[in-house]
Amino acid sequence: MKLKDKFCNLLNGLVDSRLNNTKKVTTSYVALFLVLSIFAVSTFSWFTIRDTATIDSDPFSLESAAGMRVNKGEEIRNTITVKQAKLKEASSVDGRNMFFPVDRGYGVKGQSVDTSEMKFREGTVGDKNNGYIYSDFTLTGQTGGQVEVYVKSYKVQVHNRNTKKDEVYDGATHITVDSNNKPSTYLAYQNPCPIRIAFIRNSAEASTVIDPTAIIDNYADECQAVSSVNSLGSATTTKAKGRSFSDYYFGTGAPLFTLDGLKSQNITMVAWLEATGENCDAYEGQDVSITVELESNWKDMEYVTFVDKTKGDADNDENTELRWVGNAGCFLVMTYYDENFANPKSVVMSESKSDGKKPIEWIAYLPKDKITNISFMRYSKVKEKIKLDGTNEVEVGRIYNVWHTTADVNKWIAANNSGKGEKAFNWSQEINREKGLQTYRTDNGTATGNKENTYYAVHGNGYGDTPTVAENVAPCIGYWGTTYPNSSGGSVEPTTTEQLPITGETYARADIQIDYNLWLNEYNSYNGGGGLRNLLSQDVLVLKAVFDSNGTETAYKMKPQGGGDKCVLSKTSVKSGSRLVRFDLYDPAKEVPIIRNYPVPPNIQHTFTESAGSNEYIISYNLVNQGSGKVEKAGNWEI
C-alpha cells in the first residue's frame, strides 16, 4: 500500500464523530495537506496538550512560552495560536453544524435581507480550514486529582476591509496617548465583528461558544443563527448568543475544561464568521489571527484588591466619600501591559465586598512580578452609542473611568491641568506633592519599594459625568497601600489578599446549577421577570453561600454565569471546620433583602478542613424545581 493511501486510511479513521454529517476524506484533499500535517506534544503547568488535528492543523499551532521549565532552560507554553487564516461567511448555533450561504439574498436595491430570505448549504469536510477554522487537540492531567484549566489571556485580530485597519479584541480597551500627552479621543474602542469561537468536548456535552469581542456576557451580540436547512436551502434559525472569555478567567470565573486525574480529554476548537451577525461583510475573506492562552498552575500569581473610597468631582462633594465606582451596575476590568505599555492582558474583576447595595471592593489575579503598567477601568454594563470616528455612531460597551499605575501617569495628569482637569492635578499633588501618583505598586512608588496588593481609588478625574471619550479616559486618582506619603487610605481590610491560607483556614469553591424550570412567580413581572435564572443574570437578585463555623454564619456572594444557569463561589478563604449550610436569595432593593432560603440537607453538607496536601475543595449542588426549590448534591465529591 502506498504511503499516501496508508495516511488517507489513518485520517478516515480519525474523522471526528463530534461533528454531525462528516464524510470520508478524499485522497486529493489528504495530499493537499500532507506536507503540513504534524503531531506535537508539549508539557506545561499541570496538564499536557497534544495536537491531533493532522490534516486540520494548517493554521493551528501550540507555541512555547511561560508555564513550566524543562531541561536546557527551555520554556513550554500552553497557547493555542491561529495565524492569518481567512474566514468565509458561515452560520452555526454551536460550532458543530456549519452552514454556508449560497444565495446572499440581496434586495432589489442591493441591501442585505433577513436570514429567512437567504439560501444555505450544509458544510462538508472540505470546508474545514477552507471556510472556517477547525482543529483538534488533547489535554491530559499531570496529577492524580482534578485539574481545572482556565483562560489566562486571549487576543483575536481581524482586518476590517472597510476601515483598512486591524480590529483587536483581547478584553482590553486600547487607550492611546497623543503628542500632547493626552489620551486620544476616538481610539479607545473597536468596531463590531461577528467572529465566534467554540470549544467542543464530546457529543453528549453542550459546546462552549465564545463571542471574543465581548468583555462581559452583557456585551455579547445575539443573532438568528442557522440550526438546519431543508432540501431547498431554506434555513431554520435559532437565537444564539456567545459567552465572554471573562467567564473562564482564573479566580473570578469557572474552568473552561476540567480534567479528571490522568485521563485525556479530546477537544475541538472551531472558529467562524457568523453570517447573520452585525458587520459580517467587513471581515469576510480577511486575515484573522487568534491566540488563547490556557493555564492551570497559578503559583506565580496573586490576588490584588481594588477598594472604592472615591469622593465626588463637584465642588460641593469633593471632600465627601461617596463610593460611586459601583453605581449604576458598573463593573471593573484590570489590565496589565508589557514594559512598553503594549500587549495588554485583561481580567474582569470579581466583587469581594459590598455595602449592602453595591460593590465597594473587587479582586483579581495579577502576576507577582508585575509592579507597573497596571490599569483599572470602570465600564457600563449596558452598551451605548458613541462616535468612534467622530461622526458615525457605533454601539459599544462604554468606559467611564481609568486608574493608571505607569511611568507616564503624572505626565498625562499634568497635560490635562486646565479647566475641570485641574482638579485631578491638584488631588495628585495632595497625595504626594513631590512625586504625584505612584508609578509602581509599591509603598513608596518606586521599583525597589515594598510591593502592595491593595489599591485605593479616592477620586475621579474632575470631569464628572461626561459624554466625551477623551475626558472619560483621563487618569483618575488613587494609590497603592496605606503608607504612601500623605495618603489617607485608612483601615479598609481587603477580603482576599493572598493565595496561600493562613493557619486555621482553608479554601472553598462551590457552584450551584439552577434548574431551568425554577420560577419565582411573585417576581415574574419584576424587571422583565423570566424566572430565577434571568433575575440572577441581570443582578436583580443575588445568591449567597452561607458557611457555619461553630454557630457563626458568614455569607459570600456567588457570581452568576451565562444566563444565570449556574452561580459560582470563586476561591474563598473560610475557617477550618466550616460547613456550607445554606444558599440565601437576596433582593438588594428591599429593606429586608433576604427573600428566600435554600437549606443544604445535613446529609450532603461538606465540612472544610485543613489537610497535609491541598487545602482547596470544590463542591457542586443542583437547585431543582421542587416546591420553592430544593438543593441536591451534584458530582462525585466526598461529603
C-alpha positions as a printed NumPy array, in Angstrom:
array([[  0.   ,   0.   ,   0.   ],
       [  1.338,   3.459,  -0.879],
       [  2.27 ,   5.847,   1.901],
       [ -0.377,   8.318,   0.755],
       [ -3.082,   5.602,   0.884],
       [ -1.982,   4.493,   4.368],
       [ -2.134,   8.091,   5.524],
       [ -5.578,   8.533,   3.986],
       [ -6.901,   5.412,   5.763],
       [ -5.475,   6.652,   9.052],
       [ -7.19 ,  10.003,   8.654],
       [-10.513,   8.481,   7.669],
       [-10.41 ,   6.517,  10.914],
       [ -9.933,   9.751,  12.825],
       [-12.894,  11.595,  11.318],
       [-14.471,  13.277,  14.305],
       [-17.799,  11.852,  15.432],
       [-18.367,  15.013,  17.441],
       [-19.366,  16.901,  14.282],
       [-22.513,  15.699,  12.56 ],
       [-22.651,  14.545,   8.934],
       [-18.895,  14.259,   8.435],
       [-17.757,  12.368,   5.364],
       [-14.72 ,  10.351,   4.263],
       [-11.7  ,  12.448,   3.43 ],
       [-10.77 ,  12.282,  -0.235],
       [ -7.283,  11.287,  -1.375],
       [ -6.771,  14.593,  -3.161],
       [ -7.653,  16.547,  -0.004],
       [ -5.215,  14.491,   2.055],
       [ -2.468,  15.081,  -0.464],
       [ -3.063,  18.81 ,  -0.27 ],
       [ -2.372,  18.89 ,   3.476],
       [  0.14 ,  16.04 ,   3.735],
       [  3.155,  18.301,   3.982],
       [  1.514,  20.481,   6.623],
       [  0.451,  17.659,   8.937],
       [  2.305,  17.204,  12.242],
       [  1.853,  15.582,  15.634],
       [  3.346,  17.57 ,  18.503],
       [  3.295,  17.054,  22.251],
       [  4.052,  19.822,  24.753],
       [  4.086,  19.631,  28.54 ],
       [  3.21 ,  22.602,  30.694],
       [  1.619,  23.537,  34.01 ],
       [ -0.302,  20.561,  35.382],
       [ -1.504,  19.179,  32.07 ],
       [ -0.209,  18.316,  28.602],
       [ -1.633,  19.309,  25.251],
       [ -1.414,  17.257,  22.079],
       [ -2.285,  18.485,  18.608],
       [ -4.137,  15.581,  16.946],
       [ -5.562,  17.692,  14.162],
       [ -3.464,  16.144,  11.367],
       [ -4.996,  17.461,   8.115],
       [ -6.86 ,  20.132,  10.034],
       [ -3.767,  21.646,  11.634],
       [ -2.804,  24.062,   8.847],
       [ -3.464,  27.34 ,  10.682],
       [ -3.184,  25.825,  14.136],
       [ -0.158,  25.564,  16.397],
       [  0.894,  25.309,  20.031],
       [  3.725,  27.685,  20.798],
       [  6.376,  27.841,  23.504],
       [  6.283,  30.315,  26.403],
       [  5.903,  30.543,  30.185],
       [  4.306,  27.724,  32.126],
       [  6.917,  25.179,  33.157],
       [ 10.689,  24.848,  32.819],
       [ 12.166,  21.764,  31.228],
       [ 15.782,  20.763,  30.622],
       [ 18.13 ,  23.234,  28.887],
       [ 16.085,  26.09 ,  30.343],
       [ 13.527,  25.889,  27.546],
       [ 10.046,  27.184,  28.322],
       [  6.929,  25.341,  27.179],
       [  3.68 ,  27.135,  26.534],
       [  0.005,  26.453,  26.885],
       [ -1.093,  28.662,  23.993],
       [ -3.394,  27.911,  21.077],
       [ -2.474,  30.003,  18.059],
       [ -4.124,  30.538,  14.669],
       [ -2.186,  32.774,  12.309],
       [ -3.61 ,  34.741,   9.368],
       [ -6.467,  32.433,   8.478],
       [ -9.263,  33.629,   6.205],
       [-12.907,  33.039,   7.014],
       [-15.933,  32.816,   4.775],
       [-19.416,  33.731,   5.868],
       [-20.881,  30.789,   7.796],
       [-23.582,  30.258,  10.381],
       [-23.796,  27.904,  13.35 ],
       [-25.559,  27.753,  16.686],
       [-22.887,  25.714,  18.459],
       [-19.896,  25.164,  16.141],
       [-20.89 ,  21.531,  15.481],
       [-23.044,  22.004,  12.402],
       [-21.869,  24.645,   9.959],
       [-23.941,  26.232,   7.175],
       [-22.769,  28.44 ,   4.316],
       [-24.845,  30.956,   2.329],
       [-25.158,  30.09 ,  -1.369],
       [-27.58 ,  32.915,  -2.169],
       [-26.907,  36.041,  -0.115],
       [-30.402,  37.261,  -0.987],
       [-29.675,  40.937,  -1.55 ],
       [-32.759,  43.104,  -2.031],
       [-33.703,  44.966,  -5.192],
       [-31.593,  47.947,  -4.103],
       [-28.643,  45.813,  -3.043],
       [-29.467,  45.91 ,   0.654],
       [-28.943,  42.891,   2.925],
       [-32.02 ,  40.835,   3.738],
       [-33.115,  38.709,   6.698],
       [-31.667,  35.241,   7.181],
       [-35.064,  33.755,   6.297],
       [-34.665,  35.051,   2.729],
       [-31.157,  33.634,   2.273],
       [-30.282,  30.17 ,   0.966],
       [-27.744,  27.958,   2.729],
       [-25.942,  24.676,   2.226],
       [-24.661,  22.326,   4.913],
       [-20.915,  22.353,   5.491],
       [-18.698,  19.44 ,   4.481],
       [-15.239,  18.193,   5.461],
       [-13.853,  20.247,   2.58 ],
       [-14.945,  23.454,   4.31 ],
       [-12.779,  22.832,   7.357],
       [ -9.916,  25.34 ,   7.32 ],
       [-11.208,  26.492,   3.965],
       [-14.225,  28.379,   5.228],
       [-13.936,  28.099,   8.959],
       [-11.181,  27.127,  11.423],
       [-11.281,  23.602,  12.826],
       [ -8.687,  21.886,  14.988],
       [ -8.452,  19.008,  17.479],
       [ -6.176,  18.808,  20.488],
       [ -5.931,  16.657,  23.6  ],
       [ -5.483,  17.776,  27.205],
       [ -4.11 ,  15.347,  29.776],
       [ -3.861,  15.972,  33.506],
       [ -0.481,  15.529,  35.161],
       [ -1.733,  14.902,  38.705],
       [ -3.852,  12.179,  40.273],
       [ -6.631,  14.635,  41.145],
       [ -8.884,  17.015,  39.294],
       [ -7.16 ,  19.672,  37.197],
       [ -9.026,  22.838,  36.259],
       [ -7.942,  24.664,  33.106],
       [ -8.74 ,  28.375,  32.817],
       [ -8.243,  31.139,  30.272],
       [ -5.261,  33.306,  31.143],
       [ -5.47 ,  35.695,  28.192],
       [ -6.667,  35.885,  24.612],
       [ -6.292,  38.016,  21.509],
       [ -8.276,  38.   ,  18.267],
       [ -7.04 ,  40.238,  15.465],
       [ -9.022,  40.6  ,  12.241],
       [ -8.656,  43.001,   9.304],
       [-11.574,  45.307,   8.541],
       [-11.839,  45.851,   4.782],
       [-13.996,  48.96 ,   5.249],
       [-11.706,  50.858,   7.629],
       [ -8.492,  49.315,   6.182],
       [ -7.366,  48.693,   9.773],
       [ -6.97 ,  45.685,  12.077],
       [ -9.513,  45.306,  14.865],
       [ -8.072,  43.765,  18.044],
       [-10.259,  42.054,  20.653],
       [ -8.473,  40.999,  23.847],
       [-10.771,  42.113,  26.658],
       [ -8.903,  45.413,  26.973],
       [ -9.692,  48.977,  25.992],
       [ -6.773,  50.276,  23.944],
       [ -6.172,  53.814,  25.124],
       [ -3.61 ,  55.695,  23.068],
       [ -1.917,  58.963,  24.024],
       [ -1.455,  61.839,  21.574],
       [  1.611,  64.056,  21.119],
       [  0.358,  66.35 ,  23.887],
       [  0.349,  63.517,  26.459],
       [ -3.454,  63.382,  26.418],
       [ -5.488,  60.209,  25.865],
       [ -6.78 ,  60.152,  22.285],
       [-10.466,  60.754,  21.724],
       [-11.6  ,  58.143,  19.208],
       [ -9.194,  55.225,  19.531],
       [-10.459,  53.53 ,  22.679],
       [-12.944,  51.119,  21.056],
       [-13.176,  48.513,  18.321],
       [-15.831,  48.108,  15.632],
       [-18.322,  45.214,  15.886],
       [-17.223,  41.871,  14.444],
       [-19.362,  38.661,  14.437],
       [-16.49 ,  36.2  ,  14.905],
       [-17.287,  33.184,  17.109],
       [-15.088,  30.53 ,  18.775],
       [-16.46 ,  27.202,  20.065],
       [-14.829,  24.521,  22.2  ],
       [-16.391,  21.066,  21.784],
       [-15.596,  18.3  ,  24.255],
       [-17.83 ,  15.352,  23.335],
       [-21.115,  14.567,  21.635],
       [-23.082,  14.393,  24.897],
       [-21.975,  17.778,  26.24 ],
       [-23.016,  21.202,  25.036],
       [-20.254,  23.148,  23.316],
       [-18.92 ,  26.379,  24.784],
       [-19.444,  29.23 ,  22.315],
       [-17.435,  32.418,  22.852],
       [-18.   ,  35.902,  21.47 ],
       [-14.413,  37.199,  21.789],
       [-15.489,  40.786,  21.098],
       [-17.48 ,  40.873,  24.367],
       [-15.689,  41.846,  27.586],
       [-18.65 ,  40.519,  29.594],
       [-21.706,  38.449,  28.653],
       [-23.911,  41.563,  28.556],
       [-21.837,  42.822,  25.618],
       [-22.211,  39.625,  23.563],
       [-24.261,  40.057,  20.397],
       [-27.352,  37.931,  19.821],
       [-28.179,  36.769,  16.305],
       [-30.522,  34.397,  14.486],
       [-28.057,  31.625,  13.634],
       [-28.886,  28.761,  11.268],
       [-29.666,  25.454,  13.006],
       [-30.763,  23.427,   9.946],
       [-31.653,  23.747,   6.248],
       [-34.182,  21.926,   4.093],
       [-33.68 ,  20.48 ,   0.617],
       [-34.35 ,  23.897,  -0.951],
       [-31.699,  25.592,   1.163],
       [-34.198,  27.468,   3.339],
       [-32.909,  27.924,   6.869],
       [-34.383,  27.266,  10.282],
       [-32.864,  29.721,  12.733],
       [-32.338,  29.83 ,  16.482],
       [-31.391,  32.698,  18.76 ],
       [-27.69 ,  32.327,  19.512],
       [-25.516,  34.339,  21.884],
       [-21.957,  33.507,  22.859],
       [-20.322,  33.962,  26.231],
       [-17.334,  36.123,  27.025],
       [-13.888,  34.725,  27.755],
       [-14.133,  36.506,  31.12 ],
       [-16.499,  33.742,  32.31 ],
       [-13.447,  31.456,  32.329],
       [-10.756,  33.619,  33.952],
       [ -8.995,  32.094,  36.929],
       [-10.027,  33.443,  40.321],
       [-13.155,  35.176,  39.009],
       [-14.714,  32.605,  36.669],
       [-15.313,  28.91 ,  36.022],
       [-12.83 ,  26.484,  34.422],
       [-13.079,  26.17 ,  30.648],
       [-12.09 ,  22.486,  30.987],
       [-11.875,  20.129,  33.953],
       [ -9.519,  17.154,  33.645],
       [-10.114,  14.022,  35.678],
       [ -6.858,  12.589,  37.001],
       [ -4.552,  11.342,  34.26 ],
       [ -7.35 ,  10.816,  31.75 ],
       [ -7.043,  12.521,  28.375],
       [ -9.765,  14.82 ,  27.072],
       [-10.218,  15.352,  23.341],
       [-11.253,  18.881,  22.417],
       [-12.176,  20.531,  19.138],
       [-11.778,  24.257,  18.605],
       [-13.888,  25.837,  15.877],
       [-13.898,  29.486,  14.753],
       [-16.155,  31.066,  12.166],
       [-17.554,  34.369,  10.9  ],
       [-21.251,  34.4  ,  11.795],
       [-23.089,  35.296,   8.582],
       [-26.163,  36.505,  10.457],
       [-24.164,  38.803,  12.743],
       [-23.535,  42.522,  12.501],
       [-20.931,  43.901,  10.075],
       [-20.048,  40.455,   8.663],
       [-19.247,  41.759,   5.152],
       [-16.393,  43.884,   6.522],
       [-14.398,  40.797,   7.604],
       [-15.271,  38.102,   5.039],
       [-12.078,  36.788,   3.412],
       [ -9.807,  38.992,   5.556],
       [ -6.831,  37.902,   7.7  ],
       [ -7.754,  36.536,  11.147],
       [ -5.317,  35.603,  13.934],
       [ -6.346,  34.013,  17.232],
       [ -4.36 ,  33.405,  20.424],
       [ -5.845,  31.727,  23.502],
       [ -3.558,  31.156,  26.489],
       [ -4.655,  28.397,  28.903],
       [ -3.344,  27.844,  32.412],
       [ -3.828,  25.643,  35.457],
       [ -0.756,  26.455,  37.579],
       [ -1.071,  29.81 ,  39.327],
       [  1.821,  29.778,  41.779],
       [  3.275,  32.885,  40.094],
       [  0.023,  34.853,  40.511],
       [ -1.534,  36.682,  43.465],
       [ -4.75 ,  38.488,  44.273],
       [ -4.912,  42.273,  44.186],
       [ -7.808,  44.228,  45.659],
       [ -9.385,  47.459,  44.371],
       [-11.064,  49.439,  47.179],
       [-13.621,  52.173,  46.434],
       [-13.068,  55.219,  48.671],
       [-13.995,  57.735,  45.987],
       [-15.108,  61.277,  46.693],
       [-17.096,  63.496,  44.35 ],
       [-15.829,  65.548,  41.404],
       [-18.094,  68.553,  42.023],
       [-17.097,  71.46 ,  44.278],
       [-19.766,  70.634,  46.851],
       [-18.78 ,  66.969,  47.327],
       [-15.076,  66.682,  46.524],
       [-14.392,  66.126,  50.219],
       [-17.288,  63.7  ,  50.732],
       [-16.694,  59.951,  50.416],
       [-19.463,  58.772,  48.049],
       [-18.094,  55.413,  46.869],
       [-19.539,  55.794,  43.362],
       [-17.448,  53.218,  41.41 ],
       [-20.111,  50.508,  41.715],
       [-23.032,  52.837,  40.933],
       [-25.365,  52.072,  38.007],
       [-24.233,  48.466,  37.902],
       [-20.769,  49.376,  36.603],
       [-18.01 ,  46.749,  36.623],
       [-14.208,  46.821,  36.767],
       [-11.567,  45.406,  34.449],
       [ -7.903,  45.134,  35.482],
       [ -5.481,  45.391,  32.558],
       [ -1.725,  44.938,  32.713],
       [  0.826,  45.598,  29.983],
       [  4.401,  44.82 ,  28.997],
       [  7.284,  47.234,  29.61 ],
       [  6.251,  49.368,  26.602],
       [  2.66 ,  49.778,  27.841],
       [  1.573,  47.48 ,  24.999],
       [  0.204,  43.919,  24.557],
       [ -2.442,  44.228,  27.282],
       [ -3.884,  41.298,  29.205],
       [ -7.184,  41.893,  30.966],
       [ -9.364,  40.231,  33.577],
       [-12.852,  41.214,  34.722],
       [-12.614,  41.764,  38.468],
       [-14.954,  39.995,  40.894],
       [-16.879,  41.739,  43.666],
       [-15.443,  40.754,  47.036],
       [-17.197,  43.166,  49.384],
       [-20.444,  45.163,  49.31 ],
       [-22.053,  47.936,  51.352],
       [-25.374,  46.094,  51.016],
       [-26.448,  47.952,  47.885],
       [-23.416,  47.917,  45.601],
       [-19.864,  46.53 ,  45.491],
       [-17.148,  48.531,  47.217],
       [-14.222,  46.103,  46.751],
       [-13.127,  43.932,  43.821],
       [-10.411,  41.271,  43.412],
       [ -8.499,  39.689,  40.521],
       [ -5.283,  37.749,  39.895],
       [ -2.097,  39.519,  38.793],
       [  1.414,  38.128,  38.123],
       [  3.517,  38.543,  41.26 ],
       [  6.322,  40.242,  39.34 ],
       [  4.008,  42.794,  37.669],
       [  4.506,  46.007,  39.629],
       [  3.905,  48.687,  36.966],
       [  1.838,  49.3  ,  33.817],
       [ -1.42 ,  48.35 ,  35.531],
       [ -4.811,  49.953,  34.877],
       [ -8.234,  49.622,  36.479],
       [-11.085,  50.515,  34.119],
       [-14.722,  51.176,  35.049],
       [-17.317,  50.155,  32.456],
       [-21.058,  50.394,  31.993],
       [-22.856,  47.029,  31.969],
       [-25.001,  48.088,  29.01 ],
       [-23.86 ,  49.184,  25.581],
       [-24.147,  52.797,  24.492],
       [-23.879,  54.521,  21.133],
       [-20.767,  56.628,  20.719],
       [-18.986,  58.129,  17.715],
       [-15.814,  56.111,  17.181],
       [-14.662,  58.264,  14.277],
       [-16.274,  61.483,  15.461],
       [-19.147,  61.091,  13.006],
       [-20.697,  57.621,  12.894],
       [-22.325,  56.106,  15.964],
       [-21.449,  52.546,  16.998],
       [-22.965,  50.65 ,  19.928],
       [-20.184,  49.635,  22.321],
       [-19.533,  48.958,  25.988],
       [-18.808,  52.387,  27.428],
       [-15.752,  53.062,  29.58 ],
       [-16.273,  55.743,  32.246],
       [-13.073,  55.963,  34.312],
       [ -9.472,  54.71 ,  34.437],
       [ -6.94 ,  54.494,  37.288],
       [ -3.37 ,  54.018,  35.99 ],
       [ -0.096,  52.881,  37.562],
       [  2.574,  53.552,  34.951],
       [  5.661,  55.696,  34.348],
       [  3.821,  58.473,  32.482],
       [  0.661,  58.755,  34.564],
       [  1.721,  62.073,  36.123],
       [  2.56 ,  63.498,  32.673],
       [ -0.94 ,  62.574,  31.497],
       [ -2.489,  64.258,  34.532],
       [ -0.35 ,  67.383,  34.064],
       [ -1.372,  67.557,  30.373],
       [ -4.985,  67.935,  31.5  ],
       [ -4.123,  70.614,  34.094],
       [ -6.718,  73.123,  32.896],
       [-10.45 ,  73.558,  33.216],
       [-12.087,  70.659,  35.077],
       [ -8.898,  68.574,  34.633],
       [ -7.086,  70.934,  37.026],
       [ -8.815,  69.189,  39.941],
       [ -7.163,  65.848,  39.181],
       [ -3.745,  67.516,  39.104],
       [ -4.358,  69.201,  42.484],
       [ -5.618,  65.938,  44.012],
       [ -2.499,  64.094,  42.826],
       [ -0.365,  66.769,  44.482],
       [ -2.305,  66.408,  47.719],
       [ -1.344,  62.725,  47.788],
       [  2.321,  63.48 ,  47.133],
       [  3.382,  66.995,  46.126],
       [  6.868,  65.879,  45.162],
       [  6.128,  62.711,  43.202],
       [  2.43 ,  62.729,  42.355],
       [  0.858,  59.292,  41.874],
       [  2.822,  56.075,  42.288],
       [  4.337,  54.678,  39.119],
       [  4.829,  51.247,  40.751],
       [  2.555,  49.242,  43.065],
       [  4.944,  49.717,  45.998],
       [  4.69 ,  51.605,  49.275],
       [  6.941,  54.441,  48.068],
       [  6.015,  54.267,  44.393],
       [  9.482,  53.164,  43.218],
       [ 10.696,  49.937,  41.632],
       [ 12.592,  48.995,  44.802],
       [  9.815,  49.677,  47.319],
       [  7.784,  47.095,  49.213],
       [  5.114,  45.551,  46.996],
       [  1.465,  46.397,  47.753],
       [ -1.617,  44.313,  46.894],
       [ -4.375,  46.83 ,  47.64 ],
       [ -5.292,  49.861,  45.502],
       [ -7.442,  52.668,  46.938],
       [ -9.436,  54.764,  44.462],
       [-10.048,  58.177,  46.084],
       [-11.109,  60.497,  43.241],
       [-12.282,  60.629,  39.655],
       [-10.555,  62.928,  37.135],
       [-12.549,  66.111,  37.732],
       [-14.73 ,  65.844,  34.631],
       [-17.665,  64.168,  36.397],
       [-20.409,  62.698,  34.19 ],
       [-19.197,  63.479,  30.663],
       [-20.104,  62.114,  27.199],
       [-16.628,  62.878,  25.817],
       [-14.454,  59.771,  25.453],
       [-11.149,  61.635,  25.97 ],
       [-12.449,  63.017,  29.264],
       [-13.711,  59.553,  30.312],
       [-10.244,  58.04 ,  29.891],
       [ -8.26 ,  60.869,  31.51 ],
       [ -6.446,  59.424,  34.579],
       [ -8.31 ,  59.189,  37.882],
       [ -6.685,  59.44 ,  41.318],
       [ -5.719,  56.612,  43.676],
       [ -2.774,  54.892,  45.335],
       [ -1.373,  51.526,  46.466],
       [ -1.169,  50.662,  50.17 ],
       [ -1.732,  52.894,  53.188],
       [  1.787,  54.193,  53.869],
       [  2.367,  56.273,  50.711],
       [  3.355,  59.796,  51.869],
       [  0.294,  61.933,  52.73 ],
       [ -2.102,  59.135,  51.76 ],
       [ -5.202,  58.557,  53.874],
       [ -6.293,  55.09 ,  52.841],
       [ -7.38 ,  54.201,  56.351],
       [ -8.044,  50.742,  57.659],
       [-10.133,  49.029,  54.966],
       [ -9.312,  45.333,  55.093],
       [ -9.236,  43.626,  51.684],
       [-11.364,  40.48 ,  51.546],
       [ -8.663,  38.316,  49.954],
       [ -5.015,  39.27 ,  49.634],
       [ -3.016,  36.061,  49.322],
       [ -3.344,  32.693,  47.615],
       [ -1.959,  30.65 ,  50.5  ],
       [ -4.188,  30.035,  53.555],
       [ -3.005,  31.078,  56.971],
       [ -3.194,  28.762,  59.984],
       [ -6.728,  27.614,  60.732],
       [ -8.091,  28.47 ,  57.276],
       [ -8.841,  26.567,  54.116],
       [-10.183,  27.428,  50.673],
       [-13.697,  26.732,  49.417],
       [-15.044,  26.751,  45.902],
       [-18.648,  25.888,  45.232],
       [-21.183,  26.093,  42.451],
       [-24.907,  25.509,  42.176],
       [-26.775,  24.682,  38.967],
       [-30.129,  26.471,  38.682],
       [-32.988,  24.353,  37.297],
       [-34.382,  25.895,  34.086],
       [-37.988,  25.464,  35.313],
       [-37.395,  27.095,  38.689],
       [-39.526,  30.222,  38.723],
       [-40.208,  32.893,  41.298],
       [-43.775,  33.593,  40.293],
       [-44.181,  36.621,  42.541],
       [-41.25 ,  38.284,  40.701],
       [-42.12 ,  37.319,  37.121],
       [-43.054,  40.879,  36.237],
       [-40.149,  42.447,  38.131],
       [-37.543,  43.906,  35.757],
       [-38.792,  41.733,  32.898],
       [-39.18 ,  38.59 ,  35.016],
       [-38.028,  35.464,  33.201],
       [-37.542,  33.236,  36.23 ],
       [-34.748,  32.904,  38.727],
       [-32.009,  32.451,  36.113],
       [-32.841,  35.732,  34.418],
       [-33.163,  37.667,  37.663],
       [-29.742,  36.399,  38.808],
       [-28.016,  37.126,  35.488],
       [-29.403,  40.699,  35.487],
       [-28.216,  41.261,  39.086],
       [-31.806,  41.928,  40.154],
       [-31.438,  39.114,  42.683],
       [-28.253,  37.812,  44.358],
       [-27.461,  34.304,  45.62 ],
       [-25.069,  33.894,  48.562],
       [-23.423,  30.774,  50.016],
       [-23.715,  30.646,  53.814],
       [-20.983,  28.938,  55.883],
       [-21.377,  27.973,  59.543],
       [-18.309,  27.934,  61.81 ],
       [-19.167,  26.879,  65.362],
       [-22.504,  28.7  ,  65.21 ],
       [-21.175,  31.835,  63.456],
       [-22.544,  32.248,  59.944],
       [-20.812,  34.097,  57.096],
       [-22.393,  34.689,  53.679],
       [-20.382,  35.052,  50.461],
       [-21.823,  36.393,  47.239],
       [-21.869,  33.958,  44.301],
       [-21.299,  35.042,  40.701],
       [-23.905,  34.106,  38.046],
       [-22.568,  32.672,  34.807],
       [-24.053,  32.705,  31.329],
       [-27.778,  33.31 ,  31.572],
       [-27.793,  32.627,  35.298],
       [-27.912,  28.865,  34.798],
       [-25.118,  28.472,  37.357],
       [-23.858,  30.52 ,  40.289],
       [-20.217,  30.107,  41.35 ],
       [-18.329,  30.932,  44.527],
       [-14.735,  31.594,  43.476],
       [-11.759,  30.539,  45.58 ],
       [-12.69 ,  31.886,  49.032],
       [-10.903,  31.632,  52.381],
       [-13.08 ,  30.121,  55.138],
       [-12.283,  28.942,  58.654],
       [-11.271,  25.332,  59.094],
       [-14.287,  23.294,  60.205],
       [-16.805,  25.488,  58.356],
       [-19.823,  23.845,  56.734],
       [-21.766,  25.127,  53.724],
       [-25.271,  25.002,  55.225],
       [-27.473,  27.21 ,  53.088],
       [-27.93 ,  29.366,  49.996],
       [-29.708,  32.675,  50.642],
       [-31.513,  34.628,  47.924],
       [-31.326,  38.425,  48.207],
       [-33.241,  41.284,  46.647],
       [-30.876,  44.233,  47.329],
       [-33.687,  46.703,  46.557],
       [-35.745,  45.575,  49.57 ],
       [-35.407,  46.881,  53.091],
       [-35.201,  43.268,  54.302],
       [-33.078,  41.874,  51.459],
       [-33.206,  38.1  ,  52.175],
       [-36.333,  36.818,  50.405],
       [-35.728,  33.058,  50.394],
       [-33.501,  30.378,  51.942],
       [-32.402,  27.152,  50.254],
       [-31.052,  24.931,  53.081],
       [-28.459,  22.273,  52.282],
       [-29.677,  18.973,  53.822],
       [-27.353,  17.873,  56.659],
       [-26.507,  14.588,  54.914],
       [-24.909,  16.462,  51.959],
       [-23.209,  19.291,  53.869],
       [-19.438,  19.401,  53.415],
       [-17.029,  20.313,  56.234],
       [-13.989,  22.263,  55.04 ],
       [-10.882,  21.16 ,  56.95 ],
       [ -7.144,  21.587,  56.666],
       [ -5.122,  18.735,  55.212],
       [ -1.48 ,  17.903,  54.673],
       [ -1.908,  18.274,  50.923],
       [ -4.333,  20.563,  49.132],
       [ -6.431,  22.855,  51.313],
       [ -8.876,  23.531,  48.486],
       [-12.223,  21.836,  47.989],
       [-14.671,  22.116,  45.106],
       [-18.273,  21.097,  45.716],
       [-21.332,  21.257,  43.466],
       [-25.065,  21.292,  44.029],
       [-28.22 ,  21.449,  41.923],
       [-31.185,  23.656,  42.781],
       [-34.112,  21.642,  41.402],
       [-37.737,  22.517,  40.79 ],
       [-39.386,  21.015,  43.861],
       [-41.547,  23.29 ,  45.971],
       [-39.78 ,  26.644,  46.119],
       [-36.512,  24.942,  45.188],
       [-34.576,  22.017,  46.661],
       [-30.786,  21.625,  46.981],
       [-29.339,  18.31 ,  45.812],
       [-25.741,  17.023,  45.637],
       [-24.118,  17.051,  42.168],
       [-20.889,  15.299,  41.156],
       [-18.635,  12.792,  42.912],
       [-17.054,  14.924,  45.63 ],
       [-16.763,  13.459,  49.12 ],
       [-19.07 ,  14.695,  51.864]])
